[in-house]
Each structure stands twice: as C-alpha cells, then as structure tokens.
Amino acid sequence: MSDRPHIRRLPLGRGAARPAARGGTSTVHGRPGRKAPPCPGGEAGTLSGTVERVTFHNPDTGFCVLRVAVPGRRDAETVVGHVASIAAGEEIRAAGEWTNDIVHGLQFRATSIHAAPPSSLEGIERYLGSGFIRGIGPVFARKLVQAFGAGVFDVIDAQPSRLRDVDGIGPARAAQIVEAWSGQKVIRDIMVFLYGHGVGTSRAVRIYKAYGADAIALVKENPYRLARDIRGIGFLTADALARRLGIEKTAGIRARAGIAYALMQAIDEGQCGLPREDLLASAQKLLEVPAETVGAALQAELDEGAVVADAAAGRDCVFLAWLHSTERQLADALRGLAAGTPPWAAIDAGKALEWVERNLDLTLADRQREAVRQAIASKALVITGGPGVGKTTIVRAILAILSAKRVRVALCAPTGRAAKRLTEVTGLEAKTIHRLLEVNPADGRFRRGPSSPLACDVLVVDETSMVDVPLMHALVRAVPPRAAVIFVGDVDQLPSVGPGQVLEDIISSGAVPVVRLTEVFRQAAASRIVVNAHRVNRGEMPELTTTPDRPTDFYFVEIDTPEEGLPRIIQIVTERIPQRFGLDAVRDVQVLSPMNRGAIGARSLNAELQKALNPRPPQAVQRFGTTFALGDKVMQIENDYDKDVYNGDIGFVRTIDAELGDVTIEFDGRPVLYASHELDRVVLAYATTVHKAQGCEYPAVVIPVTTQHYPMLQRNLIYTGITRGRQLVVLVGQKKALAMAVRGSRAVRRWSKLGEWLAGGPR
C-alpha cells in the first residue's frame, strides 16, 4: 500500500515541472545546483503571475509544483513551494530565489506563496473549471462566466440563488458550489491571516491542517497553543506570533505558556516533573519577566488543574496533570498485577528444572535456578543484571517450561532490533510494544487495552529499562487481569529517553519480586567487553592495557586533545577495524557519541564519516541541511505509525527519485517511501548518541570520550555504550575524561512519583 495515497504522480514531459527539495538546492551525482540569474517578469527574489497548471500538490503538507504564466515571458515558469490550496487560474505572488537545478532546470523556489482569485475572465474560467470548486467543471465554468462575467464570485458569495439561472444548475448543484466556495474562502482567509502575522507557508499549512476552519479564532485566543499542538513550532515561534497579535510580555497567558513549556522541556529530558523552585527559575529565565508574574502564572495553572503540586523525594514538585495521573495509574496497575497467583496450575519447580536442563542441554547456576523458581510461582517478576550473567538463558528456560504447560506466551521489546534479537534467542515471535498493542496509525492510539486485552497468559518484556512511563502504562493496561508479567532488563543502563525511570522505580519500591543476577559466567568472563562493562558499573576504571600478541575485544586509543579525536575515529572506522577484524565499516561498525554537539559529537562525526564511507554516490539529494545519498545509513528520529517505523530504527537509502526528490529507505529488508518533505524525520546514522543506541547491539562500536563531552560524562552512559558492542569495543579519548565518567555519579536524578506510589507512599 502506498504511504501517500493522496499524492498522484504525473507524467513529466519536456518542460514539465519536477518537484524539488524544500529547504535547499538539490544535488545529483554530488554536484549542487547553481544559481540562475534573475528572470525577466519578476524582481530578484519575487515572482508574480497566473497559475497555468498545478503539476503537483500534496494537500497534507502544502508542497506544490506550479507552472506560472509571468507577464512579459513567453514560456510559463516552474514554481516550487508550499501553499494550503491552489488551482489553475489563480494569481500568485511568490517570494524566494531562482535556481538552475542540474536535473530539473530553471525553477523559482518559493519561501512563501500568496494566492488570490483571478481577475481576468480567462483566469476566472480556468480557475472555476479546474475542479477546485466541487460541482463546477470546464462546461459550467464557461456558462457561469458568460452569465455573470467578472462578478461571478460576488454572485456565489451574496446571491447564490442566481446560480440556478444558469442552464443545468439545479438546487443540489448550486448548494454544492456554494459549500465548496465557502470552504475555499475559509482556507484563504486563514492563510492570509497567518501570512500577515509572520507565519511561513509550511507552518501555516500545518496550523490549518490541525485546526481547520477554527484556526484564526483558536490562534487569536491563545497563540501559545501552537507550541503544544503543532510539530515544528516551539515556544519562541509562538511567542513571536503572540507579540504581533499584541500580547504583552507580562501577560498572564504568556507566563502560563512559559510554565507549560518549561515542564515539557523537562519531559524531553526524562523528567516527570520539576521541583517548584527549579520550575519557577527555568520559566523566569525563558520569559524574562518578574518572579511575581511567574508565580502568579503557576498558581493559575494549579487552580485550573493543568498542573499538579505534589511532594517527591521530600521536595515540593510540580507535574503536568496528565503525566502525574498516568504515573499514579501505572503504580496502581503494577501493584494489582503483582497481587495474587499466576494463571497456570502449580508447577513442581524441582521436576521442571530437571526437565528444562535436560531438554535444553543447560546447566543452570544456583541464582539462575532461583530465578526460574520465582518466575513459575509469581504473577509479576523482574529479572535484572548486566552482560554475561545469563538473563537470556533464564528467559529461554522459563518459556520452555511454560510453553510445555500450554501457557500462552507473548514477547515484546521497545525497539525493532531488540524484538528481533529476542525472537532469535527464544525461537518465539517477539514484537515491538507498539505492534503488540496494535497502534492506530491515524492517531497513535493503541487498540489493545482494558476493553481489548492481549491474548496471553504471560507477557515477557525485554529491555525494560528503555520503557518510559506513558508506554509502560499503555502496556500494563492491556495485560489481562489473570495474566503474569516478567520484566527483563539491565537497570544499570541509561533510563528511557522518555519521562521516568520505570524499571529502577519498580525494583527500588519492593512492590514486585526481583532477581538480580551478578555472577559472570566463565565463557562471558573471557570477554574484556563484559569484564570492563562490570568494572565501569562498579565505579572502577576499565582495563586499558593491551599486548600485540594477545587478541582482545576491547581497546582504548588515547588522544591528548579532543581535536585529535575526529581524524583518529575516521581512520579506525574506515581502515583499522575492517582490515584487522574483517568487519564492514558501514553495516557492522557504529560510532556512539555521548552527545550530538561538538567537534566529535554525533552530527560532526556523521558529516565526516559520510564523506569517508560514501564519497562518490551515484545520486544524492539535499534536504533540511543534510545530504542523503544512495547507500547512506540513516536513523528514524520520531515514531511514524503510518509507515510502521519508530524512533531509533536504522535503515539504508536504497533509491532516490530525481524527479520528485522522494527517497526509499530499507528497514530490516522492508522498503519505506519518504516524500521529500518527510526527510526531516531521518538523520544520518554513521554516528549516533549512546541514548539512541539503547536496546541495540552492534558487531563493533567506537566511543569517543573526551573532556569536550563533560556535560554527559556519566557512569551509566559509558556502561551502556560498552554493552552495545557484541564483538568489539574501541574507546577513543582521554583517560582524564574516562575517569571523570567512571568515578562520577551514575546519572542525573529524575523527578518522579512512581517509586513512592509503588512502595505504598502518600497518595
């Protein structure tokens, strides 16, 4: 099924328009398009004319390719840009620049397009006959113009009954014409309003799509809602619009929006709330208003119920009401889940252990045997531990026993890669949590829940440390009341990217039985990756010395300054690892940086690694400041339910449509089409952050660790990065920086109520 059923590809003959990139000149064969001189018929940077043909228009995003007749020019010009609605015959004024693209030829790439109904009789007829107004085709368009001339729009507006004077237009068709015309007028009025207040075309289209005919009223009432509701619009953009609408800097509506925005920023950093004084300080810095104004705004938010005040860890905190409620409901659900007995009949643990060791050819350690006993006797259980301690072996043993008793099993993990790995080690189908809960692509809601629970007797959740509060709440609500749940994960890894620290809170609360595995088995102990991961987790420096005659899977490449890191990493990835270990530099090697910014942050590393690993691609396209080329490794950075691709999924660019700028990306063997305007949802992935790599394993990882990464140098970040490597880990950095991370704190505190509620704290 097409990912974009509303987009129709059109034949492109000689001279026909071909869509080009939004946000930059496209490049093909690695060569950028060159600027064309200003075109006659329009000033440099502007163009005015009449739309002859709408070659392409995506109504969901507004992206369009137009052929425009410009006064004084013999041939129509190609205009590429964004507009909510457009039809042949309309008169436009566009601002932008001329480009001479190597593939598409001369184009006017518009940053804004202002459209108005046509004024000439020829333009009016073409406009009405374009199919833009439902109920009017070319025949009736000619009749209407012949009957009413240039006043036809006034007739439709003010005297719609006169439409029936035209032969062939009866009551039904007349009503249809009036309704369609009114709808187009609403769109035009909204766009004119937004343009007049400094909102660009692409954002204006998003606003119209979100709010429909109520857009003007809603934006006037509270422009700050845009930061909450519209993807790509933040507080600063909404604030600029508010100033144009005359909202004062000290207005209560602005201060309240600042409070909400500060809390949303905290959620983006993994918090469920903030201490009251921290929230007030953050909002005051953002708003640049007196403390009394911010305090009054917070009180107004509390009075209205948008936020909730509650104590956490002995401090007065503030939470967004929906997230506070979600945490409380999750605590109730988990406590209820842990109560009672499992849904299967009593199992003789001794006989079950003998049977499973014999059938799976296993020899379980004492702690592992205890974990199996707990699992078959508990309605809820947590199994946690680091690498090499046998979590996978235990899960296999538990599932074998339960499957033999005809217990219905469901397996899930937060990411596609983690689910795939769980399938491989258990031999049973595992799904991502989103797929298990049957997410609805239209709205992101889950079909599975209390009224339609999962069809299982036991649910196994792997990589639980990655699951945030909202997702865990949705998952637990979908578990049948009688079913059991086994949470598996490494609590010492980084917590979820989203809000909360669910696994840590469950374990520390004592509300659910926990089996913590600590013994590293002999085979795993031969790996310096495993040994050093555990050393780091204990706050000890990893063993960094190596000898040429003894092969190892863990290396430390020392550099004196952060500036030395970039060329050294490029050499290690492109030459040394492939030559010595026979690994593919693109598919098998993953660079994991502590942060995005900086000279050896993920962004900079991606640009340089792309040059080194994909230097002469046959095709490339530039979008949103990034060049995507055939063969590039890329990562999805937000959940896309329609495409069934999720935050953190890695794919490879397989095709590029030179005409439309579309890109096909392959994820785990499945091709997914991205329109040119959708490429802001993916980034290059030769390098990524450690946070984005949670739940993934790679044959080899390279991790820069320098003082430049100081804000992110935490023990669990280095530990998580090391545990992502399956065959090889290479640290490139300064011993001083590594020591700072290893001997420092495990992590920055996350403000949450879940642990207290689980432990039976105040409600």
C-alpha positions, 0 to 999 in steps of 0.5 A, a space after each residue: 500500500 502506498 504511504 501517500 495515497 493522496 499524492 498522484 504522480 504525473 507524467 513529466 514531459 519536456 518542460 514539465 515541472 519536477 518537484 524539488 527539495 524544500 529547504 535547499 538546492 538539490 544535488 545529483 551525482 554530488 554536484 549542487 545546483 547553481 544559481 540562475 540569474 534573475 528572470 525577466 517578469 519578476 524582481 530578484 527574489 519575487 515572482 508574480 503571475 497566473 497559475 497555468 497548471 498545478 503539476 503537483 500538490 500534496 494537500 497534507 503538507 502544502 508542497 506544490 509544483 506550479 507552472 506560472 504564466 509571468 507577464 512579459 515571458 513567453 514560456 510559463 515558469 516552474 514554481 516550487 513551494 508550499 501553499 494550503 490550496 491552489 488551482 489553475 487560474 489563480 494569481 500568485 505572488 511568490 517570494 524566494 530565489 531562482 535556481 538552475 537545478 542540474 536535473 530539473 532546470 530553471 525553477 523559482 523556489 518559493 519561501 512563501 506563496 500568496 494566492 488570490 482569485 483571478 481577475 481576468 475572465 480567462 483566469 476566472 474560467 480556468 480557475 472555476 473549471 479546474 475542479 477546485 470548486 466541487 460541482 463546477 467543471 470546464 462546461 459550467 465554468 464557461 456558462 457561469 462566466 458568460 452569465 455573470 462575467 467578472 462578478 461571478 464570485 460576488 454572485 456565489 458569495 451574496 446571491 447564490 440563488 442566481 446560480 440556478 439561472 444558469 442552464 443545468 444548475 439545479 438546487 443540489 448543484 448550486 448548494 454544492 458550489 456554494 459549500 465548496 466556495 465557502 470552504 475555499 474562502 475559509 482556507 484563504 482567509 486563514 492563510 492570509 491571516 497567518 501570512 500577515 502575522 509572520 507565519 511561513 507557508 509550511 507552518 501555516 499549512 500545518 496550523 490549518 491542517 490541525 485546526 481547520 476552519 477554527 484556526 484564526 479564532 483558536 490562534 487569536 485566543 491563545 497563540 501559545 497553543 501552537 507550541 503544544 499542538 503543532 510539530 515544528 513550532 516551539 515556544 519562541 515561534 509562538 511567542 513571536 506570533 503572540 507579540 504581533 497579535 499584541 500580547 504583552 510580555 507580562 501577560 498572564 497567558 504568556 507566563 502560563 505558556 512559559 510554565 507549560 513549556 518549561 515542564 515539557 522541556 523537562 519531559 524531553 529530558 526524562 523528567 516527570 516533573 520539576 521541583 517548584 523552585 527549579 520550575 519557577 527559575 527555568 520559566 523566569 529565565 525563558 520569559 524574562 519577566 518578574 518572579 511575581 508574574 511567574 508565580 502568579 502564572 503557576 498558581 493559575 495553572 494549579 487552580 485550573 488543574 493543568 498542573 499538579 503540586 505534589 511532594 517527591 523525594 521530600 521536595 515540593 514538585 510540580 507535574 503536568 496533570 496528565 503525566 502525574 495521573 498516568 504515573 499514579 495509574 501505572 503504580 496502581 496497575 503494577 501493584 494489582 498485577 503483582 497481587 495474587 497467583 499466576 494463571 497456570 496450575 502449580 508447577 513442581 519447580 524441582 521436576 521442571 528444572 530437571 526437565 528444562 536442563 535436560 531438554 535444553 542441554 543447560 546447566 543452570 547456576 544456583 541464582 539462575 535456578 532461583 530465578 526460574 523458581 520465582 518466575 513459575 510461582 509469581 504473577 509479576 517478576 523482574 529479572 535484572 543484571 548486566 552482560 554475561 550473567 545469563 538473563 537470556 538463558 533464564 528467559 529461554 528456560 522459563 518459556 520452555 517450561 511454560 510453553 510445555 504447560 500450554 501457557 500462552 506466551 507473548 514477547 515484546 521489546 521497545 525497539 525493532 532490533 531488540 524484538 528481533 534479537 529476542 525472537 532469535 534467542 527464544 525461537 518465539 515471535 517477539 514484537 515491538 510494544 507498539 505492534 503488540 498493542 496494535 497502534 492506530 496509525 491515524 492517531 497513535 492510539 493503541 487498540 489493545 487495552 482494558 476493553 481489548 486485552 492481549 491474548 496471553 497468559 504471560 507477557 515477557 518484556 525485554 529491555 525494560 529499562 528503555 520503557 518510559 512511563 506513558 508506554 509502560 502504562 499503555 502496556 500494563 493496561 492491556 495485560 489481562 487481569 489473570 495474566 503474569 508479567 516478567 520484566 527483563 532488563 539491565 537497570 544499570 543502563 541509561 533510563 528511557 529517553 522518555 519521562 521516568 525511570 520505570 524499571 529502577 522505580 519498580 525494583 527500588 519500591 519492593 512492590 514486585 519480586 526481583 532477581 538480580 543476577 551478578 555472577 559472570 559466567 566463565 565463557 562471558 568472563 573471557 570477554 574484556 567487553 563484559 569484564 570492563 562493562 562490570 568494572 565501569 558499573 562498579 565505579 572502577 576504571 576499565 582495563 586499558 592495557 593491551 599486548 600485540 600478541 594477545 587478541 582482545 575485544 576491547 581497546 582504548 586509543 588515547 588522544 591528548 586533545 579532543 581535536 585529535 579525536 575526529 581524524 583518529 575515529 575516521 581512520 579506525 572506522 574506515 581502515 583499522 577495524 575492517 582490515 584487522 577484524 574483517 568487519 564492514 565499516 558501514 553495516 557492522 561498525 557504529 560510532 556512539 557519541 555521548 552527545 550530538 554537539 561538538 567537534 566529535 559529537 554525533 552530527 560532526 562525526 556523521 558529516 565526516 564519516 559520510 564523506 569517508 564511507 560514501 564519497 562518490 554516490 551515484 545520486 544524492 539529494 539535499 534536504 533540511 541541511 543534510 545530504 542523503 545519498 544512495 547507500 547512506 545509513 540513516 536513523 528514524 528520529 520520531 515514531 511514524 505509525 503510518 509507515 510502521 517505523 519508530 524512533 531509533 530504527 536504522 535503515 539504508 537509502 536504497 533509491 532516490 527519485 530525481 524527479 520528485 526528490 522522494 527517497 526509499 529507505 530499507 528497514 530490516 529488508 522492508 522498503 519505506 517511501 519518504 516524500 521529500 518533505 518527510 526527510 526531516 524525520 531521518 538523520 544520518 546514522 554513521 554516528 549516533 548518541 549512546 541514548 539512541 543506541 539503547 536496546 541495540 547491539 552492534 558487531 563493533 562500536 567506537 566511543 569517543 570520550 573526551 573532556 569536550 563531552 563533560 556535560 554527559 560524562 556519566 557512569 551509566 552512559 559509558 556502561 551502556 555504550 560498552 554493552 552495545 558492542 557484541 564483538 568489539 569495543 574501541 574507546 577513543 579519548 582521554 583517560 582524564 575524561 574516562 575517569 571523570 565518567 567512571 568515578 562520577 555519579 551514575 546519572 542525573 536524578 529524575 523527578 518522579 512519583 512512581 517509586 513512592 506510589 509503588 512502595 505504598 507512599 502518600 497518595 
